[in-house]
Amino acid sequence: MRHGFSLRTTKKILILAAGVIAWSHSSTAWAVVGQAEEYDPFKARDIEEFHSGILEEEQSRQRQESRASFEGDENLTAEGGLSRDAQELEKLKREILKIPKRDRLKFGLDGQHAFESNVKRLPPRQSKSDQIMDLGGFSEVDLGGRKTDLRIEGRGGRQWNIHFPESDFWLAEERVRYRRRYFKKVAHSLQSRIARQSQRTIELDQKKVRWDSHQNTAFNYTLSEKFSANLELNALKRLYTTEPFDQDSAWEASMAPSLFWSVTPKSRFSAGYIFGPSRIRTKVGDTNTHEVHAGYFGRVTRKSSLSFDASFSHQTARSLETPEINTVKVGAGYILQVTPKTQMMVQAIRSVQNTSSNAVPGADENAAVKTDSHFTNDNVILSLNSRVNRKLTGIVNVGMSQFRNQAPKGGDEDVEGRQWTFPVSLTANYALKRWIQLRIRYTYAFRTGNEKSDTYRAHTLTSGVNVVF
């Protein structure tokens, strides 16, 4: 059987996926201690794109078989060539499948209104509601050519909060994306993002201004038909220009070499290492992080795809107040095409983290006390995406997460606790025109735990419109 999803196409996908996955792994190296883990959205998008290719191949094969059985030998002449009608049909196919002209300029707007019943996530009977309005816009210039992808993008955004205006902010940013292949075996990508955010504060009359600079570059070298090597470099700088907050300024960097083994055109294994230093102006929180990771990504059946990865990271402290952290993380994602119009995705991740730090009691700085803590976080998300008709798409997400914090034997039992969270969301997207999309979403979130303060309920109703020219 001839596959429309060729080996060359698979290589291109793997090269693109290499950069995305390496970036996603490097970002976890700087994860804030104690924050709940979520399945990486870039990894989820990666498996969706891979599965779309598999589905398109299967649909193409079915169309070819159906057309062959229907047409039979009617398109063949006595000499064995194509008839005149068949030649016209082939010409029409080539015209329809012709690659459209590149759109050099794009711009769009996105507006959204949300009602939050419990914006502060407080316990029942203490909740306070708020209405949040967001407005954003973008413009993109495509300067790429036949072998080069170069895009320059500018974005801006504004948020208003009716009852809690201290959350209002302005955002402006620029993005540059570059991708090109050199010497047939080397693929290079470059991404740059510089953003400025201005936010209100309740402590001061002036705004809290923050600048973010994120620079990313990746190189992929094809060693053979089944092996390729990837190197990714990241640099992130966060600068606060408002004086009361300037001590929070920090920078991070990472270097992530990795190796990919394509067992088949539709499945591959990966392994890599990440080193990432992190520094803050106050010096409290300076760390170096080392991580090793491995994973599998590919096709299970003709209608399903699987992603699996595992990692171990060790964070070393650069100051006395900074903890040492060991983290083990295992994640999996599975996609099944239930019907031609309905897709199911299951995502699961478990993160286990152990933290050790030196606490300095009293005035005696030499009397350091070793403290340990241990937490486990589990997340499972089920998503159903169904295309009701040509213009309407429905999405249902149901999730469950468990967070448990433990203290060692003889430790401080006050830090122990367990929380369960159950989020549910219903989304409807309607394409009013090709360039206008309407959306409405309802989200229900419920959390409970060992402590009364852990419990909250929240209802969110969001409506928005997206316009792209």
C-alpha positions as CSV (number, residue, x, y, z in Angstrom):
1,M,0.0,0.0,0.0
2,R,1.3,3.4,-1.0
3,H,1.3,6.0,1.8
4,G,0.5,9.6,1.1
5,F,2.2,10.6,4.3
6,S,5.7,10.0,3.0
7,L,9.0,9.6,4.8
8,R,10.1,13.0,3.7
9,T,7.0,14.6,5.0
10,T,7.5,12.8,8.3
11,K,11.0,14.1,8.6
12,K,9.8,17.7,8.2
13,I,7.2,17.2,11.0
14,L,9.8,15.7,13.3
15,I,12.2,18.6,12.7
16,L,9.4,21.0,13.6
17,A,8.4,18.9,16.6
18,A,12.0,18.7,17.8
19,G,12.1,22.4,18.4
20,V,8.7,22.5,20.0
21,I,9.3,19.6,22.3
22,A,12.8,20.8,23.3
23,W,11.3,24.3,24.1
24,S,8.6,22.7,26.2
25,H,11.0,20.7,28.2
26,S,13.3,23.6,28.8
27,S,10.5,25.7,30.1
28,T,9.7,23.1,32.8
29,A,13.3,23.4,34.1
30,W,12.3,26.8,35.5
31,A,8.9,25.7,37.0
32,V,7.9,27.6,40.1
33,V,8.1,25.3,43.1
34,G,4.7,24.0,44.3
35,Q,2.7,25.1,41.3
36,A,0.2,22.6,39.9
37,E,1.5,20.9,36.8
38,E,-0.4,20.8,33.5
39,Y,0.1,18.9,30.3
40,D,2.2,21.0,28.0
41,P,0.0,22.8,25.5
42,F,2.7,22.7,22.9
43,K,3.0,19.0,23.2
44,A,-0.7,18.6,22.9
45,R,-0.7,20.7,19.7
46,D,2.2,18.7,18.4
47,I,0.3,15.4,18.7
48,E,-2.8,16.9,17.2
49,E,-0.8,18.0,14.1
50,F,0.8,14.5,13.8
51,H,-2.6,12.8,14.2
52,S,-4.1,15.1,11.6
53,G,-1.5,13.9,9.1
54,I,-2.4,10.3,9.9
55,L,-6.1,11.0,9.5
56,E,-5.6,12.8,6.2
57,E,-3.6,9.8,4.9
58,E,-6.3,7.4,5.9
59,Q,-9.0,9.5,4.3
60,S,-7.0,9.9,1.2
61,R,-6.5,6.1,0.9
62,Q,-10.2,5.6,1.4
63,R,-11.1,8.1,-1.3
64,Q,-8.7,6.5,-3.7
65,E,-10.1,3.0,-3.1
66,S,-13.7,4.3,-3.4
67,R,-12.9,6.2,-6.6
68,A,-11.1,3.2,-8.1
69,S,-14.0,0.8,-7.3
70,F,-16.6,3.3,-8.7
71,E,-14.8,4.3,-11.9
72,G,-13.5,0.9,-12.7
73,D,-12.0,0.8,-16.1
74,E,-14.3,3.4,-17.6
75,N,-11.5,6.0,-17.8
76,L,-9.2,3.8,-19.9
77,T,-9.2,3.9,-23.7
78,A,-8.6,0.9,-25.9
79,E,-4.9,1.7,-26.0
80,G,-4.7,1.7,-22.2
81,G,-4.4,5.5,-21.8
82,L,-6.7,8.0,-20.1
83,S,-9.8,9.1,-21.9
84,R,-10.6,12.8,-22.8
85,D,-12.9,13.1,-19.8
86,A,-10.4,11.6,-17.5
87,Q,-7.7,14.0,-18.8
88,E,-10.0,17.0,-18.1
89,L,-10.7,15.6,-14.6
90,E,-7.0,15.4,-13.9
91,K,-6.4,18.9,-15.1
92,L,-9.2,20.2,-12.9
93,K,-7.7,18.4,-9.9
94,R,-4.3,20.0,-10.5
95,E,-6.0,23.5,-10.6
96,I,-7.9,22.8,-7.4
97,L,-4.9,21.5,-5.5
98,K,-2.7,24.4,-6.6
99,I,-1.0,26.0,-3.7
100,P,-2.7,29.4,-3.1
101,K,-0.7,32.6,-3.3
102,R,1.0,33.6,-0.1
103,D,-0.9,36.1,2.0
104,R,1.8,38.7,2.8
105,L,-0.2,40.9,5.2
106,K,-2.6,39.8,7.9
107,F,-4.3,41.7,10.7
108,G,-7.1,41.0,13.1
109,L,-9.0,41.8,16.2
110,D,-10.3,39.8,19.1
111,G,-12.8,40.9,21.7
112,Q,-14.0,39.0,24.8
113,H,-16.3,39.5,27.7
114,A,-16.3,37.2,30.8
115,F,-18.4,37.0,33.9
116,E,-16.6,35.4,36.8
117,S,-18.8,34.3,39.8
118,N,-15.7,33.8,42.1
119,V,-12.9,35.9,40.7
120,K,-10.7,35.5,43.9
121,R,-11.4,31.8,44.3
122,L,-12.7,32.2,47.8
123,P,-14.7,29.7,49.9
124,P,-18.5,29.5,49.4
125,R,-20.5,32.4,50.7
126,Q,-17.4,34.6,50.5
127,S,-17.1,34.8,46.8
128,K,-17.2,38.0,44.8
129,S,-18.1,38.3,41.1
130,D,-16.5,40.4,38.5
131,Q,-16.8,41.2,34.8
132,I,-13.7,41.1,32.7
133,M,-13.3,42.6,29.2
134,D,-10.4,41.9,26.9
135,L,-9.5,43.5,23.6
136,G,-6.6,42.6,21.4
137,G,-5.2,43.0,18.0
138,F,-2.4,41.9,15.8
139,S,-0.7,42.6,12.4
140,E,1.6,40.2,10.6
141,V,3.9,40.8,7.7
142,D,5.2,37.7,5.8
143,L,8.6,38.3,4.2
144,G,9.3,34.7,3.5
145,G,10.2,33.1,0.2
146,R,10.3,29.6,-1.4
147,K,12.9,28.3,1.0
148,T,12.7,30.7,3.9
149,D,9.9,31.4,6.4
150,L,10.2,34.9,7.9
151,R,7.3,36.6,9.7
152,I,7.2,39.8,11.7
153,E,4.2,40.3,14.0
154,G,3.0,43.0,16.3
155,R,0.4,42.5,19.1
156,G,-1.4,44.7,21.5
157,G,-4.0,44.1,24.3
158,R,-6.0,45.8,27.0
159,Q,-8.0,44.3,29.9
160,W,-10.6,46.0,32.1
161,N,-12.0,44.7,35.4
162,I,-15.2,46.3,36.7
163,H,-14.8,45.6,40.4
164,F,-11.1,44.8,40.7
165,P,-9.4,47.4,38.6
166,E,-6.0,46.6,40.1
167,S,-5.9,43.8,37.6
168,D,-6.2,46.1,34.6
169,F,-3.2,46.1,32.2
170,W,-1.9,47.1,28.8
171,L,0.2,44.8,26.7
172,A,2.3,45.4,23.6
173,E,4.7,43.0,22.0
174,E,6.6,42.1,18.8
175,R,7.4,38.7,17.5
176,V,9.9,37.6,14.8
177,R,9.8,34.0,13.4
178,Y,12.4,32.6,11.1
179,R,12.9,29.1,9.7
180,R,15.1,27.8,6.9
181,R,16.9,24.7,5.8
182,Y,20.6,24.7,4.9
183,F,22.6,22.2,2.9
184,K,19.6,19.7,2.8
185,K,20.4,18.3,6.3
186,V,20.4,21.3,8.6
187,A,17.2,23.0,9.7
188,H,17.4,26.3,11.6
189,S,14.6,28.1,13.4
190,L,14.6,31.4,15.3
191,Q,12.0,33.1,17.4
192,S,12.1,36.4,19.2
193,R,9.6,38.1,21.4
194,I,9.8,41.4,23.2
195,A,6.8,42.6,25.3
196,R,5.9,45.4,27.6
197,Q,3.1,45.2,30.2
198,S,1.8,48.0,32.2
199,Q,-0.4,47.0,35.2
200,R,-2.2,48.9,37.9
201,T,-1.2,48.5,41.5
202,I,-3.1,49.2,44.7
203,E,0.1,50.1,46.7
204,L,1.3,52.9,44.4
205,D,-0.1,55.6,42.3
206,Q,2.2,54.7,39.4
207,K,1.9,51.7,37.1
208,K,3.9,48.5,37.4
209,V,5.9,48.2,34.2
210,R,7.5,44.9,33.1
211,W,9.6,44.2,30.0
212,D,10.0,40.6,28.8
213,S,12.6,39.4,26.2
214,H,12.4,35.8,25.0
215,Q,14.9,34.6,22.4
216,N,14.9,31.1,21.1
217,T,16.9,29.3,18.4
218,A,17.1,25.6,17.4
219,F,19.3,23.6,15.0
220,N,18.4,20.2,13.7
221,Y,20.8,18.0,11.8
222,T,19.7,14.8,9.9
223,L,22.3,12.1,10.7
224,S,20.6,9.4,8.7
225,E,17.1,8.3,7.5
226,K,16.3,7.3,11.1
227,F,18.4,9.5,13.3
228,S,18.6,13.3,13.8
229,A,20.2,15.6,16.4
230,N,18.7,18.8,17.8
231,L,20.2,21.7,19.8
232,E,18.0,24.4,21.3
233,L,19.1,27.6,23.0
234,N,16.8,29.8,25.1
235,A,17.3,33.1,26.8
236,L,14.6,34.9,28.9
237,K,15.0,38.3,30.5
238,R,12.3,39.9,32.8
239,L,12.9,43.5,33.7
240,Y,10.8,45.7,36.1
241,T,11.4,49.4,35.5
242,T,9.2,50.7,38.3
243,E,11.5,51.2,41.3
244,P,9.5,49.3,44.1
245,F,9.5,46.2,41.9
246,D,13.0,46.3,40.3
247,Q,14.4,43.7,42.7
248,D,12.1,41.1,41.0
249,S,14.0,41.5,37.8
250,A,15.5,38.2,36.7
251,W,16.9,36.2,33.7
252,E,16.9,32.6,32.7
253,A,18.7,30.5,30.0
254,S,18.8,27.0,28.8
255,M,20.8,24.7,26.5
256,A,19.0,21.5,25.3
257,P,20.7,18.9,23.1
258,S,18.5,15.9,22.1
259,L,18.5,12.9,19.8
260,F,15.6,11.5,17.8
261,W,15.2,7.9,16.4
262,S,12.5,7.4,13.8
263,V,11.7,3.7,14.2
264,T,9.1,3.9,11.4
265,P,7.9,6.8,9.3
266,K,5.1,7.3,11.8
267,S,6.8,6.7,15.2
268,R,9.9,7.9,16.9
269,F,11.7,7.9,20.2
270,S,13.5,10.9,21.7
271,A,16.1,11.5,24.5
272,G,17.8,14.7,25.7
273,Y,19.5,16.7,28.4
274,I,18.8,20.3,29.5
275,F,20.9,22.7,31.5
276,G,19.3,25.9,32.7
277,P,20.7,28.6,35.0
278,S,18.2,31.1,36.7
279,R,19.3,34.3,38.4
280,I,17.3,37.1,40.2
281,R,18.6,40.5,41.3
282,T,18.1,39.8,45.0
283,K,20.2,36.6,44.6
284,V,17.6,34.8,46.7
285,G,16.3,32.1,44.3
286,D,19.4,31.7,42.1
287,T,19.5,28.1,40.8
288,N,21.0,25.8,38.2
289,T,18.8,23.1,36.8
290,H,19.8,19.8,35.2
291,E,17.2,17.6,33.4
292,V,17.2,14.3,31.5
293,H,14.2,13.2,29.5
294,A,13.0,10.6,27.1
295,G,9.8,10.0,25.1
296,Y,7.8,8.3,22.4
297,F,5.6,9.8,19.8
298,G,3.7,8.2,17.0
299,R,0.9,6.2,15.6
300,V,-0.9,3.3,17.4
301,T,-3.6,2.4,14.9
302,R,-4.8,4.0,11.7
303,K,-7.1,6.3,13.7
304,S,-5.1,6.9,16.9
305,S,-1.8,8.5,18.1
306,L,0.1,8.3,21.3
307,S,2.6,10.6,23.0
308,F,4.6,9.5,26.1
309,D,7.4,11.2,27.9
310,A,9.3,11.0,31.2
311,S,11.8,13.3,32.8
312,F,14.0,13.8,35.9
313,S,15.3,17.2,37.0
314,H,17.6,18.3,39.7
315,Q,17.7,22.0,40.9
316,T,20.8,23.0,42.7
317,A,20.8,26.0,45.0
318,R,23.1,29.1,44.6
319,S,22.1,30.7,47.9
320,L,21.4,29.5,51.4
321,E,17.7,30.4,51.2
322,T,17.1,28.6,48.0
323,P,15.9,25.0,48.1
324,E,17.2,22.0,46.3
325,I,14.5,20.3,44.3
326,N,14.2,16.9,42.6
327,T,11.3,16.3,40.2
328,V,10.1,13.2,38.4
329,K,7.4,13.8,35.8
330,V,5.6,11.3,33.6
331,G,3.0,12.4,31.0
332,A,1.0,10.7,28.2
333,G,-1.4,11.9,25.5
334,Y,-3.8,9.8,23.4
335,I,-5.9,10.9,20.4
336,L,-8.7,8.7,18.9
337,Q,-10.8,9.7,15.8
338,V,-14.1,8.3,17.1
339,T,-16.1,9.3,14.0
340,P,-15.1,11.4,10.9
341,K,-16.3,14.5,12.7
342,T,-15.6,13.7,16.4
343,Q,-12.1,13.5,18.0
344,M,-11.3,12.4,21.5
345,M,-8.1,13.3,23.4
346,V,-7.0,12.0,26.8
347,Q,-4.1,13.7,28.6
348,A,-2.6,12.5,31.8
349,I,0.4,13.6,33.8
350,R,2.0,12.8,37.2
351,S,4.6,15.0,38.9
352,V,6.4,14.0,42.0
353,Q,8.7,16.6,43.7
354,N,10.9,16.6,46.7
355,T,12.3,19.8,48.2
356,S,15.1,20.3,50.7
357,S,16.2,23.6,52.1
358,N,18.0,25.2,55.0
359,A,15.9,27.2,57.4
360,V,17.9,29.7,59.6
361,P,16.0,30.2,62.9
362,G,16.5,33.2,65.3
363,A,19.5,35.5,65.1
364,D,22.2,32.8,64.9
365,E,22.9,32.5,61.2
366,N,25.1,29.5,61.7
367,A,22.2,27.4,63.2
368,A,20.8,26.0,59.9
369,V,17.9,23.5,60.1
370,K,17.3,21.1,57.3
371,T,13.7,21.0,56.1
372,D,12.1,18.6,53.6
373,S,8.8,18.5,51.8
374,H,7.2,16.2,49.2
375,F,4.3,16.7,46.9
376,T,2.5,14.7,44.2
377,N,0.3,16.1,41.5
378,D,-1.9,14.1,39.2
379,N,-3.9,15.5,36.2
380,V,-6.3,13.8,33.8
381,I,-8.2,15.6,31.1
382,L,-10.7,14.2,28.6
383,S,-11.6,16.4,25.6
384,L,-14.2,15.8,22.9
385,N,-14.1,17.9,19.8
386,S,-17.0,17.5,17.3
387,R,-17.8,19.3,14.1
388,V,-21.6,19.6,14.2
389,N,-21.9,21.1,10.7
390,R,-19.8,23.2,8.3
391,K,-19.9,26.3,10.6
392,L,-20.4,25.0,14.1
393,T,-17.9,23.1,16.3
394,G,-18.5,21.9,19.8
395,I,-15.8,21.1,22.4
396,V,-16.3,19.4,25.8
397,N,-13.5,19.2,28.4
398,V,-13.7,17.3,31.6
399,G,-10.8,17.1,34.1
400,M,-9.7,15.9,37.5
401,S,-6.6,16.8,39.4
402,Q,-5.2,15.8,42.8
403,F,-2.5,17.7,44.7
404,R,-1.0,16.2,47.9
405,N,1.7,17.8,50.0
406,Q,3.5,15.7,52.6
407,A,6.1,16.3,55.3
408,P,8.7,13.7,56.3
409,K,8.3,11.7,59.6
410,G,8.8,14.1,62.5
411,G,8.4,17.1,60.2
412,D,6.0,20.0,60.3
413,E,2.5,18.5,59.8
414,D,1.0,22.0,59.2
415,V,2.3,21.9,55.6
416,E,0.5,18.6,54.9
417,G,-2.7,18.7,52.8
418,R,-4.6,17.3,49.9
419,Q,-6.8,19.0,47.3
420,W,-9.0,17.8,44.5
421,T,-10.1,19.9,41.5
422,F,-12.8,19.1,39.0
423,P,-13.0,21.6,36.0
424,V,-15.6,21.2,33.3
425,S,-16.0,23.4,30.2
426,L,-18.4,23.6,27.2
427,T,-17.4,25.6,24.1
428,A,-19.2,26.4,20.9
429,N,-17.4,28.0,18.0
430,Y,-19.4,29.4,15.1
431,A,-17.9,30.6,11.8
432,L,-20.2,33.4,10.8
433,K,-18.0,34.1,7.8
434,R,-14.6,32.8,6.7
435,W,-13.0,35.8,8.5
436,I,-15.4,36.1,11.5
437,Q,-15.7,33.5,14.2
438,L,-18.0,33.7,17.3
439,R,-17.4,31.7,20.4
440,I,-19.2,31.1,23.7
441,R,-17.8,29.1,26.6
442,Y,-19.1,28.0,30.0
443,T,-16.7,26.8,32.6
444,Y,-17.4,25.2,36.0
445,A,-14.6,24.7,38.5
446,F,-14.9,23.0,41.9
447,R,-12.1,22.4,44.4
448,T,-12.1,20.8,47.8
449,G,-9.5,19.7,50.3
450,N,-8.6,18.9,53.8
451,E,-9.0,22.5,54.9
452,K,-12.1,24.6,54.7
453,S,-10.2,27.3,52.9
454,D,-9.4,24.9,50.1
455,T,-13.0,24.7,48.9
456,Y,-14.4,27.0,46.2
457,R,-16.8,27.0,43.3
458,A,-16.6,29.2,40.3
459,H,-18.8,29.7,37.2
460,T,-17.4,31.5,34.2
461,L,-19.4,32.6,31.1
462,T,-17.3,33.9,28.2
463,S,-18.4,35.2,24.9
464,G,-16.1,36.6,22.2
465,V,-15.5,37.4,18.5
466,N,-12.4,36.9,16.4
467,V,-11.9,38.8,13.1
468,V,-8.9,38.1,10.8
469,F,-8.3,39.9,7.5
